[in-house]
Amino acid sequence: MTPEEIFSKLQELIAEQFALDEDEITMGSSFTDDLGADSVDLVELVMAMEEEFELDEIEEDDLAQLKTVGDCVKYLSSKIN
């Protein structure tokens, strides 16, 4: 799966989870600052990512590093490919 495909799928997930338009979500979007996510939103997004991308539970240390959509794309690319 390419980073572009991962980003596209993440846009869909984030738009659904946070009730946003997909075009509001960029690689540089910060979950808290730009997308207005709180801790509950982020937990739900992580669960959706784990299900969508068929991942084992994402470690808390890894989660702490995922501040932007681009961070998630890089992380998912490393786990999927």
C-alpha positions in Angstrom: 0.0 0.0 0.0 1.5 3.4 -1.0 1.7 6.4 1.3 -0.8 8.1 -0.9 -3.3 5.2 -0.5 -2.7 5.2 3.3 -3.3 9.0 3.4 -6.5 8.7 1.4 -7.9 6.0 3.7 -6.8 8.0 6.8 -8.6 11.0 5.4 -11.8 9.0 5.2 -11.4 7.6 8.7 -10.6 11.0 10.3 -13.4 12.8 8.4 -15.8 10.1 9.7 -14.5 10.1 13.3 -14.2 13.9 13.7 -17.2 14.9 11.5 -15.0 16.9 9.1 -14.7 17.3 5.3 -11.9 15.2 3.8 -10.5 18.3 2.1 -9.9 19.9 5.5 -7.4 17.1 6.3 -3.8 17.4 5.1 -0.5 15.6 5.8 0.4 18.6 8.1 -2.8 18.6 10.0 -2.3 18.4 13.8 -4.9 16.2 15.4 -5.3 18.5 18.4 -4.5 22.0 17.0 -6.0 21.8 13.5 -8.6 19.0 13.7 -9.8 19.8 17.3 -9.4 16.2 18.5 -9.6 15.4 22.2 -8.3 12.2 23.9 -11.6 10.3 23.3 -11.5 11.2 19.6 -7.9 10.0 19.4 -8.6 6.7 21.1 -11.5 6.0 18.7 -9.3 6.9 15.7 -6.6 4.6 16.8 -9.1 1.7 17.2 -10.4 2.5 13.7 -6.9 2.5 12.3 -6.1 -0.8 13.9 -9.2 -2.3 12.4 -8.9 -0.7 9.0 -5.2 -1.5 8.5 -5.4 -4.9 10.4 -2.8 -3.9 12.9 -2.0 -5.3 16.4 -2.6 -2.9 19.2 -0.5 0.3 18.6 1.9 0.8 21.5 1.4 3.9 23.8 5.0 5.0 23.1 4.3 4.9 19.4 1.0 6.8 19.9 2.8 9.6 21.7 4.8 10.3 18.5 1.7 10.6 16.3 0.9 14.3 16.3 0.0 14.9 12.7 -1.7 13.0 9.9 1.7 12.8 8.2 3.1 11.1 11.3 0.4 8.5 11.1 1.0 7.9 7.4 4.7 7.3 8.0 3.9 5.0 11.0 1.3 3.0 9.0 3.7 2.7 6.0 6.3 1.2 8.2 3.9 -1.3 9.8 2.0 -2.3 6.6 4.8 -2.6 4.1 
